[in-house]
């Protein structure tokens, strides 16, 4: 059985044409999936019964099951999805005023090795397919009432998105297409630890999605410890690739910085970070760390966060400190998946 969500609209039109069905059925099928939010072919009642039967005989719309579904008091919902081959990934729905944002995964696990992140503790198993990425988006959308729609997508879940561009970009193109979810491409952000060659590859894509580069350290010595893949790259190359990308997109630079107590939250780090960003039209998102069971890293104190912010603002850095959401449901990347894996091992 083929995953329908792995088929582009052009491929689906070809499949329909080979069976004598008009191409406009493609639009109807995607309207059922994206607008009416159905999860089976039989519910697509404006399709001929014979076509619905053909589709059901050839395709599946879902290859995942919900292994765990946690809801936070602040409205955040986090799902652990079990894939057809037994692997597990995470995705999150966040509610903030009128915004309905989702965070999705691009890989099973992660190979980047960021020392504070639960996603990469067991390495990477494989890339997700386009269908598995779209499936997360549609599944999270179904958590909303019909009078609400997704407004933002962030590819900041499990995995390094730029290591799986061939599957990711078709999924995001569907999300931004008027025939898909119709989410503005400006509201779809790809987060990366910084892979210069892949950043340049992304720059050549037809749609230039906003890119967020996760720094986590203001110098190579510290970043090599926090983000081990940096040893093979270096901040200079990453910043140059980011500059090239954002010059092409014409949009503000965005950088992410997870703040770890007594690791990268000192005044000297804030001063170095300000120098690194000097001269760039940049937004810096600082994210106080969500603690992960089994890892030694802690959330900085309120005082440390305040002092760090004051140094950056005094240097003229455009900085925002992201509000942590979902602490009570292990919403940080990889936490809930790791918890379910531990539970399974305990049961065994």
C-alpha positions in Angstrom: 0.0 0.0 0.0 1.3 3.4 -0.9 1.0 6.4 1.4 -1.2 9.0 -0.4 0.7 11.8 1.4 3.9 10.7 -0.3 2.4 11.5 -3.7 2.6 15.0 -5.1 -0.5 16.5 -6.6 1.0 15.9 -10.0 1.7 12.3 -9.3 -1.8 11.8 -7.9 -3.3 13.5 -11.1 -1.3 11.0 -13.2 -2.6 8.1 -11.1 -6.2 9.3 -11.5 -5.7 9.9 -15.3 -4.5 6.4 -15.8 -7.8 5.2 -14.3 -10.0 7.5 -16.3 -10.7 10.1 -13.5 -10.5 13.8 -14.2 -7.6 15.8 -12.7 -9.9 18.1 -10.7 -10.4 15.1 -8.3 -7.0 16.0 -6.9 -8.2 19.3 -5.6 -11.3 17.6 -4.1 -9.2 15.0 -2.3 -6.9 17.6 -0.8 -9.8 19.7 0.3 -11.2 16.8 2.2 -7.8 16.2 3.9 -6.8 19.8 4.6 -10.1 21.8 4.9 -12.7 19.2 6.0 -10.0 17.2 7.9 -11.3 13.7 7.2 -9.0 10.7 7.9 -10.6 8.1 5.5 -11.6 7.9 1.9 -15.1 6.8 2.5 -15.9 10.2 4.0 -15.0 12.0 0.8 -18.6 12.0 -0.3 -18.3 14.1 -3.5 -16.1 11.5 -5.0 -17.7 8.6 -6.9 -18.0 5.4 -4.9 -15.8 3.6 -7.4 -13.0 6.1 -7.0 -13.2 5.9 -3.2 -12.9 2.2 -3.4 -9.9 2.4 -5.8 -8.2 4.9 -3.5 -8.7 2.7 -0.5 -7.4 -0.3 -2.4 -4.2 1.5 -3.4 -3.4 4.0 -0.7 -3.3 4.5 3.1 -3.8 8.0 4.7 -2.1 7.1 7.9 0.9 5.0 8.9 1.2 6.2 12.5 -0.7 5.6 15.7 -0.8 7.9 18.7 1.3 6.2 21.4 0.9 9.0 23.9 -1.1 12.3 24.0 -0.4 14.8 26.8 -2.3 18.0 27.4 -0.9 20.9 29.4 -2.7 23.4 31.5 -1.5 26.2 29.1 -3.2 24.5 26.1 -0.1 22.8 24.7 -0.7 19.3 23.4 2.1 16.9 22.7 1.9 13.6 20.8 4.2 10.7 20.6 3.5 8.9 17.3 4.5 5.3 16.6 5.5 4.8 13.0 4.8 1.8 10.9 8.2 0.3 11.5 8.0 0.8 15.2 10.0 4.1 15.5 8.7 6.9 17.5 8.6 10.7 16.9 7.1 13.7 18.6 5.0 16.7 17.5 3.4 19.6 19.4 0.4 21.9 19.1 0.9 25.3 20.9 -1.9 27.8 21.6 -0.9 31.4 22.1 -3.7 34.0 21.8 -5.0 33.7 18.3 -1.9 31.8 17.1 -2.1 28.1 16.5 1.4 26.9 16.0 2.8 23.4 15.6 6.2 21.9 16.0 7.0 18.9 13.8 9.8 16.4 13.5 11.9 15.6 10.4 13.8 12.5 11.5 13.5 9.6 13.9 16.1 10.7 16.5 18.9 13.1 15.7 22.5 12.9 14.7 23.6 16.4 15.7 24.4 15.4 19.3 23.4 18.6 21.2 24.3 17.6 24.7 21.2 19.1 26.4 18.6 17.6 24.0 16.7 14.4 24.6 16.1 13.8 20.9 19.6 12.8 20.1 20.5 10.7 23.1 20.1 7.5 21.1 21.3 8.9 17.8 19.3 8.9 14.5 17.4 6.0 13.1 16.3 7.4 9.7 14.7 10.2 7.8 11.0 10.7 7.8 9.2 10.4 4.5 7.2 13.3 3.1 4.0 11.5 4.0 5.1 11.0 7.6 5.8 14.7 7.9 2.5 15.8 6.3 0.7 13.3 8.5 2.0 15.1 11.7 0.6 18.4 10.3 -2.8 17.0 9.5 -3.1 15.1 12.8 -2.3 18.2 14.8 -4.8 20.2 12.8 -7.5 17.7 13.7 -7.0 18.7 17.4 -8.5 22.1 16.6 -12.2 22.8 16.2 -13.2 23.4 12.6 -13.5 27.2 13.1 -9.8 27.3 14.0 -6.9 26.8 11.6 -3.1 26.4 11.9 -1.3 29.7 11.6 2.4 28.7 12.0 4.6 25.7 11.5 8.1 25.3 13.0 10.3 22.4 12.0 12.1 22.2 15.3 11.0 18.8 16.6 13.1 15.7 16.5 15.9 15.7 13.9 18.0 18.1 11.8 15.6 19.4 9.1 18.4 20.3 6.7 19.6 16.7 6.7 16.2 15.6 5.2 15.4 18.4 2.7 14.3 16.0 -0.1 11.3 14.9 2.0 10.8 18.0 4.0 10.4 20.6 1.3 7.5 18.8 -0.6 5.7 18.6 2.8 6.2 22.3 3.5 5.2 23.2 -0.1 1.9 21.4 0.5 1.4 23.3 3.8 1.9 26.7 2.1 0.0 25.9 -1.1 -3.5 27.3 -1.7 -4.5 23.8 -2.7 -3.1 22.5 0.7 -3.3 24.3 4.0 -2.7 27.8 2.6 -0.3 28.8 5.5 1.8 31.7 4.5 5.4 30.7 3.7 6.5 33.5 6.0 4.9 31.6 8.9 6.7 28.3 8.2 10.2 28.3 9.9 12.9 25.7 9.5 15.3 25.4 12.4 18.8 24.1 12.0 22.1 23.8 14.0 23.7 25.1 10.8 24.8 23.0 7.9 26.3 25.5 5.4 26.0 23.3 2.3 22.4 22.5 3.0 21.6 26.2 3.8 22.9 27.0 0.3 20.8 24.2 -1.2 17.8 25.6 0.6 18.5 29.0 -0.8 18.0 27.7 -4.3 14.5 26.3 -3.5 11.6 28.1 -5.1 10.1 29.1 -1.8 12.4 30.7 0.7 11.1 29.7 4.1 12.3 31.6 7.2 15.4 29.9 8.7 16.3 29.9 12.4 19.9 29.0 13.2 20.4 27.4 16.6 23.6 28.9 18.1 23.6 27.9 21.8 27.1 29.3 22.2 28.9 32.5 21.1 32.3 31.0 20.3 33.6 27.8 18.8 35.3 26.5 21.9 32.0 26.4 23.9 29.9 25.4 20.9 32.1 22.4 20.2 31.1 21.1 23.6 27.4 21.9 23.4 26.9 21.1 19.7 29.6 18.5 18.7 28.9 18.7 15.0 30.3 22.2 15.2 33.8 20.8 15.3 33.5 19.9 11.6 32.0 23.3 10.6 32.7 26.3 12.8 30.7 29.4 13.6 32.3 31.5 10.9 31.1 29.3 8.0 27.7 29.0 9.6 27.2 32.7 10.0 28.4 33.3 6.4 25.9 30.8 5.0 23.2 32.3 7.1 24.1 35.8 5.7 23.9 34.4 2.2 20.5 32.8 2.8 18.9 35.8 4.5 20.3 38.1 1.8 18.5 36.0 -0.8 15.3 35.9 1.2 15.3 39.6 2.2 14.1 38.7 5.7 15.5 39.3 9.1 18.1 36.9 10.5 16.8 34.6 13.3 19.0 32.9 15.8 18.1 30.5 18.7 20.0 30.3 21.9 19.0 27.7 24.6 20.1 29.1 27.9 21.8 26.6 30.2 22.6 27.4 33.8 26.3 27.8 34.5 27.2 26.7 30.9 26.3 29.5 28.4 24.5 32.0 30.6 27.4 34.1 31.9 27.8 37.8 31.2 30.9 37.1 29.1 28.7 34.9 26.9 26.1 37.6 26.5 28.9 40.1 25.5 30.4 37.6 23.0 27.0 36.9 21.6 26.3 40.6 21.1 29.6 41.0 19.2 28.8 37.9 17.0 25.4 39.5 16.0 26.7 43.0 15.6 25.9 44.5 12.2 23.3 42.0 11.4 19.5 42.7 11.1 18.8 39.8 13.5 16.3 38.6 16.0 17.7 36.5 18.8 15.3 34.0 20.5 16.6 33.1 23.9 15.0 29.9 25.4 15.5 29.1 29.0 16.2 25.4 29.2 13.5 22.8 29.9 15.2 20.2 32.2 15.5 16.6 30.9 15.5 13.7 33.3 18.9 12.0 33.3 20.8 15.0 31.9 22.8 17.3 34.2 21.7 20.7 32.7 19.5 23.1 34.6 17.3 26.1 33.9 19.1 29.4 34.8 17.9 31.4 37.7 15.6 34.4 37.2 18.5 36.6 38.1 20.8 35.1 35.6 18.2 35.4 32.8 17.6 39.1 33.7 21.4 39.9 33.7 21.9 38.1 30.4 19.0 40.0 28.8 20.3 43.3 30.1 23.7 42.9 28.5 22.1 42.0 25.1 19.7 44.9 25.2 22.3 47.3 26.2 24.4 46.2 23.2 21.4 46.9 20.9 20.5 43.3 20.2 16.9 42.7 19.1 16.2 39.9 21.6 13.1 38.1 22.9 12.9 35.5 25.6 10.6 32.8 24.7 7.9 31.8 27.1 8.3 28.1 28.1 5.2 26.1 27.4 4.2 22.6 28.3 6.7 22.1 31.2 4.1 19.9 32.9 3.9 17.5 29.9 7.6 17.1 29.0 7.2 19.4 26.0 10.9 20.0 25.3 12.1 18.1 22.2 12.5 14.4 22.7 11.4 14.3 26.4 8.1 12.6 26.0 9.3 10.1 23.4 12.2 9.2 25.7 9.8 8.7 28.6 7.7 6.3 26.6 10.7 4.3 25.5 11.8 4.0 29.2 8.3 2.9 30.1 8.3 0.3 27.3 11.6 -1.1 28.5 10.4 -1.3 32.0 7.3 -3.2 30.9 9.6 -5.7 29.0 
